[in-house]
Amino acid sequence: MSRLSHIDDEGRARMVDVSDKPPTLRTATAAGWLRCQSETIAQVRAGTTPKGSVIHTAELAGVMAAKRTADLIPLCHPLPLTKAIVTIAADETLPGFRIESEVRTRGVTGVEMEALTAVSVACLTLFDMLKAVDRTMVIGGIEVVAKRGGRSGDWHRPDSG
């Protein structure tokens, strides 16, 4: 097993030194889902949930979270994001909602954590805003589905299309 990049020779956690890396364009896409009752989807579509515009609020919360990832994850580098978008779509086959984020920067380290944080917080926001109408909700499937740029190059999860 190779040496862990976030552990120093004495076993202490450390932020990786990326000082000598050249900045490149980096993008990451993450996805997840929130499973709920079909009636919950209908209420969201009709705009009759108690807390208002559920999808728009959760999408905005995800973008805000992407920008604050370094404040939440101890060893993440703070990055100047050049793009952060979160999209939420109802999916009757779950039933529930599919959440996706795309995050981009021109920097020396990747934005996978920012994309994952965006999806996670968007899911949590949906849960918070819908818990009064549906106690059966489940969040899951949060994963990086693609990344572009950096030393390791481009990658797509094989089952993500």
N, C-alpha and C positions, 0 to 999 in steps of 0.2 A: 504494500500500500504506500502511495506517495505521501510525502509530508503535507500536513494540512496548512493551507495558506493563512489561516486566521489564528494560528497558534505559534508562539515564538519558541525558541530552544528550551526555555524553562517551563513551557506548558501554559503560559498566560495568553489570554485572548488579546489580539492586536488587530488594528486596521491594516490592511494590506497597503504597502507603499507602491503607488502607481505613478510616482513622480517622473520616471523615465519613459513612460508609455506615450506614444503619439496619439493625439485626439483623432478619432474617426467617427463617422456617422454610425450610430447604434440604435436599433429598434427592437422592441420586444412586444409580443402579443401574448396575453393571458386570457383564460376563460374560466367560467364556473357556472353554477346554476343554483337556483333556489326552487325547491319543489314545494308546491302548495295545493290547496283544493281548487278545483275548476271554478267554483263560485268566487274564490278570491280573485282569480284572473278577470272574471266578468265584472267584479266591482272596480278593479283598477281600470279596465277599459271604459267603463261607464263614468268614471270619475266620482264615484260615490263612497270612496274610502274616507274614514274620519280625518285623516291627516293630509288630505289634498293630493297634489301632483306627485304621486309616489315615484314614478319612473324618472321624471326630470330631477327630482331632489336626489335620488340615489345616484344618478349619473354624475351630477355635480359633486356629490360627496366623494365619489371615486376619483375624480380629477383632483380635488383638493387633497385627498390622501396620497396620491402619487407624488405630489409636490412636497409632502411632509415625511416621506419614507425614512430619510436619514434621522429624523427625530424619533422614530418608532423602533427602528431596527438598529441595535447598538453599533455594529461595525460597518454599516453602509456608508458609502461616501455621499456627501451632499452633492447633487448634480443639478446643473442648469438645464431643465427640461425644455425642449423646443416644441414638443407636441405631447399632449395627453388627452386621450378621448376615451370615453366609456359609453358603450351602447348596451341597452337592455331591451330584450324582445320577449314577448309572451310566447310560450311554446305549449300548446295544448297536449302534445305527446308526453310531456313530463308527468303531469301537468306542472307548469310553473313558468319561470323566467330564465332565459339564458343571458349571461352577462359576459361582455368581452371588453378588453382594454387594449389600446395600442399606445405605447410610450416611446418617445424618441429623444435623443440628445446627440450632440457632437461633443464627445468626451473621451476620457481615458479608461472608463469602465462601463460595463453594460447596465441596462435598465430593466433586467428581469424582475428584481425585487420591487421596483416601482410599479410595474405592470401587475404583479401579483397583489400588491397592496391595494391598488385601485380596484381590482375585482373583489377582493375581500371586504373592503369597506363599503362598496356598492351593495354587496350581498347583505352585510350587516344592517345597512340603512334600510333596505327593502324589508328585512325582518322586523326592524324596529317600527317602521311605519305601518306594517300589516299585522303585527302581533295581536292587536285588538280584535281583528276579524278572523284570524286563523292561527290557532295554537299548534297545528300539525306541521308547520313549515320545517324544512330541512335544507341546510346549505351544504353543497358538496362540489366535487369535481374541479376544485381550483387548481389550475396547472398552467405552466408556460406551454404555449402551443407553437411558438416560433420565435426566433431571434435572428437578427442580422447584424453583421459587422463585428469588429474586434478581431483579436488574434485567432480565435477558434473558428471564425467564419460564420456562415449561415447554417441554421438548423431548423427543421420542422419536425414536430412530433409525427411519427409515422402514421398514426391513426387519425390525424387532424385534417387530412385532405390536402 
